[in-house]
Amino acid sequence: MKLFHGNESMRQQGMATWGLKAARRGLLCGVCLLSAGTAFAQDGSGANSEGPQASDQDVILVTARRKEESLTEVPAAITSYSSEFLETQNITSFVDYATKIPNLSFQFGQGGTFLWSGDRETSIRGVVGVGTTSFYIDDTPVPSSVSPQVLNLDRIEVLKGPQGTLFGASSMGGNLRYISKKPSLTLNEGTMSAQAGGTKNGGFDYDANIQNNFVLVPDKIGLNVAVGYLQDSGFITRRFPDATGALVSKDGQGRNRVLSGSVALRAQLADSLEATVSFMGQSSRLRGFPGAYLKLPAYRPVSYTLDRDTDVQEYSKDDWGLGALVLRYKGDGFDIVSSNSYFSREITQVDDNTEGTKYFFQSVFDADFTGVPFYVLINSREKAFTHETRLSFDEGTLIPGLSGIVGVFHKNQNNRDFNPAVEVPELADAGFSPPYLAEVRVKRNEKNTALFGELYYEPVSRLTFTMGLRKYWIRQHQDPSEDTGALFGPEGNVNDGRDARQSGLIPKAVISYEVGDRGNVYASVSKGFRVGGTNSALPSFCGDDLGALGLTLDGAGQYRSDTLWSYEVGAKSRFAGGRVTASGAAFRMDWSNIQQVATLPTCGLTFVTNAGKARINGGEFEIGGRPFAEVPLMLQLGIGYLDAKLIDPGFLPQPPNSPLGLVPKWTASISGSYEAPISDDLDFFIAADYSYTSSTKVPSVADGNAEFFTRQPLNLVNGNIGLKFGQSQLMVYVKNLFDKRLTYGDQPMSGFERRELLPDGNYERVLRGVVSRPRQLGVQYRLNF
């Protein structure tokens, strides 16, 4: 966990003497959120089609243990949202569903990168930072900032607590899984929808998509195709002076256009053998960022107008694709699944750093660059090949009462980050060489191999013992590189190549007892871990600072995995004739050797190291379903409470036993939908939801001083109302009904922090934060065919 992030761009570049003072002024932030969750979700069919009595359609299915099971049968904390729930609540984006999951949080500016598209981190159960929550699309791990459109998803599953035995590293706090729809071999069916509307103080919003399943050969071959395109209009105004000094305004900043699609071909090759070939991809174009300046110390947006010194159009392009081949063999009492996938992503971004760069040169070199634009061009690429083969065997296949899963996993990932030189003639005129700020190139490779398994033993009826174990081997390599530019001086800066190896065991144990209607009570203990890594080489003049911390220059080159032990008790069951699912859990987690960013006070640079301990306690209650047999009303409620403390702060500027930053005490959400006929061929429906996250403390360090800002509570209300007739549906929707101006965290910063001169001659920090979209209104038409 990077509890406090330094100016990551300066750290990675290994900035030499000319950049040291800038690093001292780097923005440092910290985050931690606590979460506990068990289970609750919409059932598998709409209220109108269910009828008044409960049936197997009321059962919520999940694949938390890599096989399809009833949610209430799994002795673990899970939240699952079906495609029907997503459609009923008009959920189309990450923010839409992430704010509804109790004890789940997300924040920008904490991802360890400078990329808008790559810097959102999701937190589960208080475990926050780079690589603490894993994201999967079906069987493939993907970056945590990847958010596929929901048009062809079967469900979204959130697994709470460490998931290291089955899902490996980066699952310390939990796992968020996108499960795509599987092609049908028997049904030709499809859906198309189109919606149009507007954002307050923004522009025209629209979304159109179509999904269709084709049975190419009955019971043998099926094809599923989906494609969608949307625009969320910009609502930020960028204002800057022209050559005469007159202010020019450009509206529509923060406009996002997304093209997404998926195709899957499923073939029944034999009675016991099935193959699925699939591709999912997405292309996003963001014109300007949906960010606003945050007034300090209030830490909240005052205006959605950004005053900039020069005319630089910021943008982000994010393209990713995932291809997969999955083979499934069903034998007598066992199943084998073999998955091979390839993931590729490229992000290109332009950041305007004019104000912060001007302040740096003015304060350090007394050089005036008024009116000179300074921007950073960033290109990031990631490619990864993932293979997993697992064998599941049923109870009694080997010995009576025993079932389980064993498997092998391998992932080969390559990353390349490149900041090309952007020449500034005025730098050369002022005597700086080379005449550009920086050119930086970093290439990394990671190979992750593991053997894993879980055994489930039922010695007597209803009582089950679970034992899980994962053995992993990880190798990392970073190529040597050279940083050049005015910030590194005429000689530049050379970074040696770096290698790191690590291995370990991740255990898990659960005891559960079946109760009620497909329910259970359970107690579990599990371990989670996060991959360690390497730092860029620190210069020799940092040796004294490191010595004061008990470290050496060589020792600071690497940091180890941090580990977490989780202890949990929970219960879940169904009642009201199986129509309602309820669950609750309480847990404690002990986190050790936390990955922190430490700042060296004299040489001014930062590096990642292991130090400190945290303790996180929490619990939650969730309930959802159809409470009244004769009433087509669906309700879901989730409440979470958390308490997280930094027992040992390590290198963080906080006292022992102080609260962890960015930890809300309360999270809650409630959703409801109602559908009823008003004539023989016309149905009425209405749906609404409310989500709440209490205020949080945002830690920040600048100029050697630590302070905390308070982020206001997050409140969001959404709703829709409409009619169904035949196979059609017409709906009016609203998002952010009360037009709340909320802050989702700091905008990723790729350069120097902006400072503004006050009348007394001092400079004031100016932070920029990611903000919520204003109220959206629109109309949607949907057709099933």
C-alpha positions in Angstrom: 0.0 0.0 0.0 1.3 3.4 -0.9 -0.3 5.2 2.0 1.4 8.5 1.1 2.3 9.0 -2.6 5.1 11.3 -3.4 5.5 13.2 -6.7 5.8 9.8 -8.4 7.0 11.3 -11.7 10.0 12.9 -10.0 10.8 9.8 -8.1 10.7 7.5 -11.1 12.7 9.8 -13.1 15.5 9.8 -10.5 15.6 13.6 -10.7 19.1 15.0 -10.1 20.2 18.2 -8.5 18.1 20.6 -10.6 14.9 18.8 -9.6 15.5 18.2 -5.9 13.7 21.2 -4.7 10.7 20.3 -6.8 10.5 16.8 -5.3 10.4 18.5 -1.8 7.3 20.3 -2.9 5.7 17.1 -4.3 2.2 16.3 -3.2 1.9 13.3 -0.9 -1.4 11.7 -0.3 -2.7 8.7 1.8 -5.7 6.5 1.7 -7.3 3.7 3.6 -10.9 2.5 3.6 -12.5 -0.2 5.6 -15.1 -2.6 4.1 -17.0 -5.7 5.1 -19.5 -7.4 2.8 -21.4 -10.6 2.4 -24.2 -10.9 -0.1 -27.2 -9.3 -1.6 -28.3 -8.7 -5.1 -31.2 -8.7 -7.6 -32.5 -12.1 -8.4 -32.2 -13.6 -11.9 -35.5 -12.4 -13.4 -37.7 -9.3 -13.4 -40.6 -8.9 -11.1 -43.2 -9.3 -13.8 -41.9 -12.6 -14.9 -41.3 -14.1 -11.5 -44.9 -14.6 -10.4 -46.0 -14.4 -6.8 -44.2 -17.6 -5.5 -40.5 -18.1 -5.0 -38.6 -20.6 -7.2 -35.1 -21.5 -8.3 -35.1 -18.2 -10.3 -34.8 -16.4 -6.9 -31.4 -18.1 -6.4 -28.4 -15.8 -6.9 -25.6 -17.6 -8.6 -21.9 -16.7 -8.2 -18.5 -18.2 -9.1 -16.5 -17.1 -6.1 -14.9 -20.6 -5.8 -14.4 -20.9 -9.6 -17.6 -22.9 -10.0 -21.2 -21.9 -10.2 -23.0 -22.0 -6.9 -25.8 -20.4 -5.0 -24.6 -17.2 -3.2 -25.9 -18.3 0.2 -24.1 -21.6 0.0 -20.7 -20.1 -0.2 -19.1 -19.4 3.2 -17.7 -16.0 2.2 -18.6 -12.4 2.0 -19.9 -11.6 -1.5 -22.0 -8.9 -3.2 -23.4 -9.8 -6.6 -25.3 -7.6 -9.0 -27.1 -9.4 -11.9 -27.6 -8.0 -15.4 -31.3 -7.6 -14.5 -30.4 -5.4 -11.5 -28.1 -3.4 -13.6 -30.8 -2.8 -16.2 -33.6 -2.1 -13.7 -31.5 0.5 -11.9 -30.1 1.9 -15.2 -26.5 1.3 -14.2 -24.1 2.0 -17.0 -20.8 3.1 -15.5 -18.3 2.2 -12.8 -19.5 5.1 -10.5 -23.1 3.9 -10.9 -22.4 0.5 -9.2 -19.3 1.2 -7.1 -21.2 3.8 -5.0 -23.9 1.2 -4.3 -21.7 -1.5 -2.8 -21.4 -1.1 0.9 -17.8 -0.8 2.2 -16.3 -0.4 -1.2 -14.6 2.8 -2.1 -12.7 4.2 -5.0 -10.4 7.2 -5.3 -8.3 8.9 -8.0 -4.8 10.1 -7.6 -3.6 7.0 -5.7 -2.7 4.6 -8.5 1.0 5.3 -8.6 0.8 6.6 -12.2 0.1 10.0 -13.8 -2.7 8.7 -16.0 -6.3 9.7 -15.8 -7.4 6.4 -17.2 -5.0 4.3 -15.2 -5.0 6.0 -11.8 -8.3 5.0 -10.1 -7.8 2.6 -7.2 -10.6 0.6 -5.7 -10.6 -0.3 -2.0 -12.3 -3.1 -0.2 -12.2 -3.6 3.5 -9.8 -0.8 4.3 -6.9 -2.1 2.1 -6.0 0.8 -0.1 -3.2 1.4 -2.5 -1.6 0.1 -5.7 -2.2 -3.6 -6.2 -4.5 -4.3 -3.2 -7.8 -5.1 -5.0 -7.7 -7.4 -8.0 -10.0 -7.0 -11.0 -11.0 -9.9 -13.3 -12.9 -10.2 -16.6 -14.1 -13.8 -16.4 -10.8 -15.8 -15.8 -8.4 -13.0 -16.7 -6.8 -10.5 -14.2 -6.9 -6.9 -15.6 -5.8 -3.5 -14.3 -8.0 -2.1 -11.6 -8.8 1.0 -13.7 -10.4 -1.1 -16.5 -14.2 -0.6 -16.5 -16.0 -2.5 -19.2 -19.4 -1.2 -20.2 -22.2 -3.3 -18.7 -24.0 -3.9 -22.0 -23.0 -7.6 -22.3 -22.2 -8.5 -18.6 -24.1 -11.3 -16.9 -23.2 -10.0 -13.5 -20.7 -8.2 -11.3 -19.3 -10.0 -8.3 -17.4 -8.4 -5.4 -15.6 -10.9 -3.1 -14.7 -9.4 0.2 -11.5 -10.1 2.2 -8.3 -11.8 1.1 -8.7 -14.0 -2.0 -5.1 -15.1 -2.3 -5.5 -18.8 -2.6 -7.7 -18.8 -5.7 -6.9 -15.4 -7.2 -3.3 -14.7 -6.0 -1.6 -11.3 -5.5 -3.4 -8.0 -5.5 -6.4 -9.6 -3.7 -5.5 -8.4 -0.2 -8.7 -6.5 0.3 -10.9 -8.5 -2.2 -11.7 -9.1 -5.8 -14.1 -7.5 -8.3 -15.1 -9.7 -11.1 -16.9 -8.9 -14.4 -18.7 -12.0 -15.6 -19.6 -11.8 -19.3 -22.7 -13.4 -20.9 -22.2 -16.9 -22.2 -23.5 -17.6 -25.8 -26.6 -19.7 -25.8 -26.8 -22.8 -27.9 -30.6 -22.8 -28.0 -32.0 -19.3 -28.0 -31.9 -16.6 -30.7 -32.5 -13.4 -28.8 -31.3 -9.8 -28.6 -31.7 -6.4 -27.0 -31.2 -2.9 -28.4 -31.5 0.4 -26.6 -31.0 4.1 -27.3 -31.1 7.0 -24.8 -30.7 10.7 -25.1 -30.5 13.5 -22.6 -28.4 16.2 -21.1 -26.1 17.1 -18.2 -26.8 20.3 -16.3 -24.4 23.1 -17.5 -23.1 20.5 -20.0 -24.4 19.3 -23.3 -26.0 16.5 -25.2 -25.6 12.9 -23.8 -26.5 9.8 -25.7 -26.0 6.1 -25.6 -26.9 3.4 -28.2 -26.1 -0.3 -28.0 -27.2 -3.7 -29.3 -26.6 -7.2 -28.2 -27.7 -10.3 -30.0 -27.3 -14.1 -29.6 -27.3 -16.3 -32.7 -27.7 -20.0 -32.7 -25.5 -21.1 -35.6 -26.0 -24.8 -35.1 -28.7 -25.8 -32.6 -27.1 -27.3 -29.5 -23.7 -27.1 -31.1 -22.5 -23.5 -31.9 -23.7 -20.2 -30.5 -22.5 -16.6 -31.2 -23.0 -13.6 -29.0 -22.2 -10.1 -30.3 -22.6 -6.8 -28.6 -21.6 -3.2 -29.5 -22.3 0.2 -28.0 -21.3 3.8 -28.3 -22.0 6.6 -25.8 -21.2 10.2 -25.1 -21.2 11.9 -21.7 -21.0 15.6 -22.4 -18.4 17.9 -20.8 -19.5 20.1 -17.9 -16.2 21.9 -17.1 -15.3 25.3 -18.6 -11.6 26.0 -19.3 -10.8 29.7 -19.3 -7.4 31.3 -20.3 -6.1 34.6 -21.6 -5.4 35.2 -25.3 -2.6 37.2 -26.8 -4.3 40.5 -25.8 -5.0 39.4 -22.3 -8.7 38.9 -22.9 -10.2 35.8 -21.3 -11.3 33.0 -23.7 -13.7 30.3 -22.5 -14.0 26.8 -23.9 -16.9 24.7 -22.6 -17.4 20.9 -22.8 -14.3 19.9 -20.9 -14.6 16.4 -19.5 -16.6 15.1 -22.5 -16.1 11.3 -22.8 -16.9 9.2 -25.8 -16.7 5.4 -25.5 -16.9 2.7 -28.2 -17.2 -0.8 -26.8 -17.8 -4.2 -28.2 -17.6 -7.9 -27.5 -18.0 -11.1 -29.5 -18.0 -14.7 -28.2 -18.2 -18.0 -30.1 -19.2 -21.1 -28.1 -18.9 -24.6 -29.6 -19.9 -27.9 -28.1 -17.1 -30.0 -29.6 -18.2 -33.2 -28.0 -20.6 -34.3 -25.3 -18.0 -33.5 -22.6 -15.9 -30.9 -24.4 -16.8 -27.2 -24.9 -14.7 -24.4 -26.3 -15.3 -20.6 -26.2 -13.4 -18.0 -28.1 -14.1 -14.4 -27.1 -12.9 -10.8 -27.5 -13.9 -7.7 -25.5 -12.6 -4.3 -26.2 -13.1 -0.6 -25.5 -11.9 2.7 -26.8 -12.4 5.9 -24.8 -11.7 9.5 -25.8 -11.7 12.1 -23.0 -11.6 15.8 -24.0 -10.4 17.6 -21.0 -10.7 16.1 -17.5 -13.8 16.2 -15.3 -11.8 17.9 -12.5 -12.1 21.2 -10.6 -9.9 23.2 -8.3 -10.5 22.4 -4.6 -10.6 25.3 -2.2 -8.3 24.5 0.8 -8.7 23.7 3.6 -12.4 23.0 2.7 -11.2 20.5 0.0 -14.3 20.9 -2.1 -15.0 22.4 -5.6 -16.3 26.0 -5.6 -16.6 26.4 -9.4 -16.6 24.2 -12.4 -14.6 26.8 -14.3 -10.9 26.3 -14.5 -8.7 29.4 -14.9 -5.5 28.4 -16.7 -2.5 30.5 -17.7 -2.2 29.3 -21.3 -4.3 27.4 -23.9 -3.4 23.7 -23.6 -6.1 21.2 -24.5 -5.8 18.2 -22.2 -7.0 14.8 -23.4 -6.8 11.1 -22.8 -7.0 8.2 -25.2 -7.5 4.8 -23.6 -7.8 1.6 -25.8 -7.8 -1.9 -24.5 -8.7 -5.3 -25.7 -8.9 -8.8 -24.2 -9.0 -12.0 -26.3 -9.5 -15.4 -24.7 -9.7 -19.1 -25.5 -11.4 -21.3 -22.8 -11.7 -25.1 -23.0 -14.0 -26.9 -20.6 -14.1 -30.7 -20.2 -16.7 -32.4 -18.0 -15.8 -35.9 -16.9 -17.3 -38.4 -14.5 -17.2 -36.5 -11.2 -14.7 -33.8 -12.3 -14.3 -30.8 -14.5 -11.2 -29.3 -16.2 -11.1 -25.7 -17.3 -8.1 -24.3 -19.3 -8.0 -20.6 -20.1 -5.5 -18.7 -22.3 -5.9 -15.0 -22.7 -4.1 -11.9 -24.1 -4.7 -8.4 -22.8 -3.3 -5.3 -24.5 -3.8 -1.6 -23.5 -2.5 1.7 -24.6 -3.1 5.1 -23.0 -2.0 8.4 -24.4 -2.5 11.6 -22.4 -1.7 15.3 -22.5 -1.5 17.2 -19.1 -1.2 20.9 -18.8 1.4 21.6 -16.1 2.0 25.3 -17.0 1.3 26.9 -13.6 3.2 24.4 -11.4 6.2 24.4 -13.8 6.3 28.2 -13.9 6.3 28.3 -10.1 9.1 25.8 -10.0 11.4 27.8 -12.3 10.5 31.0 -10.6 11.1 29.8 -7.0 14.3 27.8 -7.8 16.0 29.7 -10.6 14.3 33.1 -10.5 13.4 32.5 -14.1 10.2 34.0 -15.5 8.2 31.9 -18.0 5.0 33.9 -17.9 2.8 33.0 -20.9 4.9 29.9 -21.8 2.8 26.7 -22.1 4.3 23.6 -20.4 2.6 20.3 -21.0 3.5 16.6 -20.6 2.8 13.9 -23.2 2.5 10.5 -21.6 2.2 7.1 -23.4 1.7 3.9 -21.5 1.4 0.4 -22.9 0.7 -2.9 -21.2 0.6 -6.4 -22.7 -0.1 -9.6 -20.7 -0.5 -13.2 -21.5 -2.3 -15.3 -18.8 -2.8 -19.0 -18.6 -4.7 -21.0 -16.0 -5.7 -24.6 -15.9 -7.8 -25.9 -13.0 -9.4 -29.2 -12.1 -12.5 -29.4 -9.9 -13.7 -32.7 -8.5 -17.1 -33.4 -6.9 -17.8 -34.8 -3.5 -17.1 -38.5 -3.3 -15.0 -38.6 -6.5 -11.8 -39.4 -4.4 -13.2 -40.2 -1.0 -16.6 -39.7 0.6 -17.2 -36.1 1.8 -14.3 -34.6 -0.1 -14.5 -32.1 -3.0 -12.1 -29.5 -4.2 -10.2 -27.6 -6.8 -6.5 -27.6 -7.8 -4.8 -25.6 -10.6 -1.8 -23.9 -12.1 -1.5 -20.2 -13.0 1.0 -18.2 -15.1 1.1 -14.6 -16.2 3.7 -12.8 -18.2 3.2 -9.0 -18.2 5.2 -6.3 -20.0 4.8 -2.5 -19.3 6.3 0.4 -21.1 5.9 4.0 -20.0 7.3 6.8 -22.1 7.3 10.6 -21.6 8.7 11.9 -24.9 10.5 15.2 -25.1 8.3 18.3 -25.7 10.6 21.1 -26.8 10.1 24.6 -25.3 12.1 27.2 -27.2 12.0 29.6 -24.2 14.0 27.1 -22.1 16.9 27.4 -24.6 16.6 31.2 -24.7 16.9 31.2 -20.9 20.0 29.0 -21.0 18.6 25.6 -20.1 19.8 22.6 -21.9 18.4 20.4 -23.3 15.5 22.7 -24.2 12.7 20.4 -22.9 11.7 19.4 -19.4 12.2 15.7 -19.5 12.2 12.6 -21.6 11.7 9.4 -19.6 11.3 5.8 -20.7 10.7 2.8 -18.3 10.3 -0.8 -19.4 9.3 -3.5 -16.9 8.5 -7.2 -17.0 6.9 -9.5 -14.4 6.4 -13.2 -14.5 4.0 -14.7 -11.9 3.7 -18.5 -11.6 1.6 -20.3 -9.0 0.1 -23.6 -7.9 -3.1 -23.4 -5.9 -5.9 -25.4 -4.5 -8.8 -25.6 -2.0 -10.3 -28.8 -0.4 -13.8 -29.0 1.0 -14.4 -31.8 3.5 -17.8 -32.7 5.0 -17.1 -35.2 7.8 -20.8 -35.1 8.9 -23.9 -33.7 7.4 -24.0 -29.9 7.1 -20.5 -29.4 8.6 -17.7 -28.4 6.1 -14.0 -27.7 6.6 -12.2 -25.7 3.9 -8.4 -25.7 3.5 -6.7 -23.6 0.8 -3.1 -23.0 -0.2 -1.3 -21.1 -2.9 2.4 -21.4 -3.7 3.7 -18.5 -5.9 7.0 -17.5 -7.6 7.4 -14.0 -9.0 10.2 -12.5 -11.0 10.5 -8.8 -11.9 12.9 -7.0 -14.3 13.3 -3.4 -15.1 15.5 -2.4 -18.1 18.3 0.1 -17.7 17.3 3.6 -18.9 18.5 7.2 -19.2 16.5 10.3 -18.3 17.3 13.5 -20.1 15.9 17.0 -20.1 16.3 20.4 -18.3 15.3 18.9 -15.0 18.2 16.4 -15.1 20.8 18.8 -16.3 23.1 18.5 -19.3 24.5 15.1 -18.2 21.1 13.5 -17.7 20.5 10.6 -15.3 21.3 6.9 -15.8 19.1 4.2 -14.1 20.6 0.8 -13.8 18.6 -2.3 -14.6 16.8 -3.9 -11.6 15.8 -7.5 -10.8 13.7 -8.9 -8.0 12.5 -12.4 -7.0 10.0 -13.4 -4.4 8.0 -16.5 -3.4 5.7 -17.6 -0.7 2.7 -19.5 0.6 -0.8 -18.1 1.0 -3.1 -20.2 3.3 -6.8 -20.1 4.1 -9.1 -22.1 6.4 -12.9 -22.0 6.8 -15.3 -23.9 9.0 -19.0 -23.6 8.0 -22.3 -25.2 9.0 -25.4 -25.3 6.8 -28.5 -23.6 8.3 -31.9 -22.6 7.0 -32.7 -22.4 3.4 -29.4 -22.9 1.6 -27.7 -20.7 4.1 -24.7 -21.2 6.5 -22.8 -19.8 9.4 -19.0 -19.7 9.0 -15.7 -18.6 10.5 -12.6 -18.1 8.4 -9.0 -17.1 8.6 -7.0 -16.1 5.5 -3.9 -14.4 4.4 -3.4 -11.8 1.7 -0.3 -10.3 0.1 0.8 -7.8 -2.4 3.7 -8.1 -4.8 6.9 -6.2 -3.9 9.0 -4.4 -6.4 12.0 -2.2 -7.1 12.8 1.5 -6.8 14.8 3.7 -9.2 18.4 4.1 -8.0 18.8 6.9 -5.4 21.9 9.2 -5.8 24.8 8.8 -3.4 24.0 12.1 -1.5 20.9 10.4 -0.2 23.0 8.0 1.8 23.0 10.0 5.1 19.2 10.2 5.0 18.9 6.5 4.4 21.4 5.8 7.2 19.2 7.7 9.6 16.4 5.4 8.8 18.6 2.3 9.2 18.8 1.7 5.4 21.5 1.6 2.8 21.5 2.7 -0.9 21.4 -1.0 -2.0 18.8 -1.9 0.5 16.5 0.9 -0.7 16.5 -0.5 -4.2 13.8 -3.1 -3.4 10.7 -3.4 -1.3 9.1 -6.6 -0.1 5.5 -7.9 -0.2 3.3 -6.7 2.6 1.0 -9.2 4.2 -2.4 -9.2 5.8 -4.3 -11.7 8.1 -8.0 -11.6 8.1 -10.3 -13.2 10.7 -14.0 -13.3 9.9 -17.3 -14.7 11.1 -20.5 -14.5 9.1 -24.0 -15.9 8.4 -26.3 -15.9 5.4 -29.6 -17.5 4.5 -32.8 -17.1 2.6 -36.3 -16.6 4.1 -39.8 -15.5 3.2 -40.2 -18.6 1.1 -36.7 -18.1 -0.5 -37.6 -14.7 -1.9 -35.3 -12.7 0.4 -31.5 -13.1 1.0 -29.9 -11.8 4.1 -26.3 -11.8 5.3 -24.0 -10.3 7.8 -20.3 -10.5 8.7 -17.8 -9.1 11.1 -14.0 -9.1 10.7 -10.7 -8.0 11.9 -7.6 -7.6 9.7 -3.9 -7.2 10.8 -1.7 -5.6 8.2 2.1 -5.7 8.5 5.1 -4.4 6.6 2.9 -1.9 4.8 4.3 -0.6 1.5 4.8 3.1 2.1 6.3 6.0 0.2 9.0 7.5 2.4 10.4 11.0 1.9 14.1 11.7 2.5 14.2 15.1 4.3 17.6 16.3 3.1 18.0 15.0 -0.5 14.3 15.5 -1.1 13.5 12.3 -3.0 11.0 9.6 -2.3 11.2 5.8 -2.4 8.9 2.8 -1.6 9.8 0.8 1.5 8.1 -1.5 4.0 7.2 -0.1 7.4 4.2 0.1 9.8 1.2 -1.8 10.9 -2.5 -1.3 10.7 -5.6 -2.9 12.3 -9.0 -2.8 10.6 -12.2 -3.9 12.3 -15.6 -3.8 10.6 -18.9 -5.3 9.8 -22.0 -5.0 7.7 -25.5 -6.2 7.1 -27.1 -6.7 3.7 -30.6 -7.8 2.8 -32.4 -8.0 -0.6 -35.2 -9.6 -2.5 -39.0 -9.6 -2.8 -40.4 -9.2 0.7 -44.1 -9.6 -0.2 -45.2 -12.6 -2.2 -48.1 -10.9 -3.9 -46.4 -7.5 -4.4 -43.9 -7.0 -7.3 -41.6 -4.9 -5.2 -37.8 -5.5 -5.0 -35.8 -4.0 -2.2 -32.0 -4.1 -1.4 -30.4 -2.6 1.6 -26.7 -2.6 2.7 -25.1 -0.9 5.7 -21.4 -1.0 6.6 -19.4 0.2 9.6 -15.7 0.4 9.9 -12.9 1.3 12.2 -9.3 1.4 11.0 -6.2 2.5 12.9 -2.6 2.9 12.1 -1.1 1.0 15.0 2.5 1.7 13.9 2.9 4.7 11.4 6.3 3.6 10.1 7.6 6.6 8.1 4.2 8.3 7.8 3.8 11.6 9.6 1.0 10.4 11.9 1.1 9.4 15.6 0.6 5.8 16.6 -3.0 4.5 16.9 -4.3 7.4 14.8 -7.1 6.8 12.2 -6.2 5.7 8.8 -6.7 8.4 6.2 -9.7 8.2 3.8 -11.6 5.7 6.0 -15.3 6.5 6.2 -17.1 5.1 9.3 -20.3 4.5 7.5 -21.4 3.4 4.0 -24.9 2.6 3.1 -27.1 2.0 0.0 -30.7 1.3 -0.7 -32.3 0.3 -4.0 -35.9 -0.4 -4.9 -38.0 -1.2 -7.9 -41.7 -1.8 -8.5 -43.5 -3.1 -11.6 -47.2 -3.8 -12.1 -49.6 -4.1 -15.0 -52.0 -1.2 -15.7 -53.7 -2.9 -18.6 -53.6 -6.2 -20.5 -50.7 -4.9 -22.7 -49.1 -2.2 -20.6 -46.9 -2.4 -17.5 -45.8 0.5 -15.2 -42.4 0.4 -13.5 -40.4 2.7 -11.2 -36.9 2.3 -9.6 -34.7 4.4 -7.4 -31.5 4.2 -5.3 -29.6 6.1 -2.8 -26.0 5.7 -1.7 -24.0 7.3 1.1 -20.4 7.4 2.2 -19.6 9.4 5.3 -16.9 12.1 5.4 -13.3 11.1 5.3 -9.9 12.6 6.3 -7.6 13.1 3.4 -3.9 13.1 4.5 -1.5 15.4 2.5 2.1 16.4 2.9 3.8 19.4 1.3 6.9 21.5 2.2 7.6 19.1 5.0 4.3 19.7 6.7 1.6 17.1 7.2 -2.1 18.1 7.3 -5.5 16.5 6.9 -8.3 17.8 4.7 -11.9 16.6 5.2 -13.7 15.2 2.1 -17.5 15.9 2.4 -19.9 12.9 2.5 -20.9 11.4 -0.8 -24.7 11.4 -1.4 -26.2 10.2 -4.7 -29.8 9.7 -5.6 -30.8 8.2 -9.0 -34.2 7.0 -10.4 -36.2 6.1 -13.4 -39.9 5.6 -14.3 -41.5 4.2 -17.4 -43.8 1.9 -19.3 -43.4 -1.6 -20.8 -45.5 -2.6 -23.8 -45.0 -5.8 -25.8 -41.3 -6.2 -26.2 -40.6 -2.5 -25.8 -39.8 -0.3 -22.8 -39.8 3.5 -22.6 -38.2 5.2 -19.6 -37.3 8.6 -18.2 -34.2 8.6 -15.9 -32.3 11.0 -13.7 -28.8 10.6 -12.2 -27.5 12.7 -9.3 -31.0 14.0 -8.7 -30.1 16.7 -6.2 -27.1 17.9 -8.3 -24.5 17.2 -5.6 -20.9 18.5 -6.3 -18.8 15.7 -4.9 -15.1 15.1 -4.8 -13.8 11.6 -5.8 -10.1 12.3 -4.9 -7.1 14.1 -6.3 -6.6 14.3 -10.0 -3.4 12.3 -11.0 -0.5 14.8 -11.1 2.2 14.4 -13.7 4.2 17.5 -12.8 4.6 20.3 -10.3 1.8 21.3 -8.0 0.2 24.6 -8.8 0.9 27.5 -6.4 -0.8 30.9 -6.4 0.7 34.1 -5.0 -1.2 35.7 -2.1 -1.3 39.4 -1.3 1.1 38.8 1.7 3.7 37.4 -0.6 3.2 33.7 0.3 2.2 31.0 -2.1 -1.0 29.0 -1.6 -1.4 25.4 -2.7 -4.0 24.7 -5.4 -5.2 21.1 -5.6 -7.3 19.8 -8.5 -9.8 17.0 -7.7 -12.0 14.6 -9.7 -15.6 15.7 -9.3 -19.0 14.1 -9.8 -21.1 14.7 -12.9 -23.9 17.2 -12.4 -27.5 16.1 -12.7 -28.4 14.1 -15.8 -31.8 13.8 -17.3 -32.8 11.6 -20.3 -35.1 9.3 -22.1 -34.4 5.7 -23.0 -36.1 3.2 -25.4 -35.4 -0.5 -25.2 -36.5 -3.3 -27.4 -36.2 -7.0 -26.8 -36.3 -9.3 -29.8 
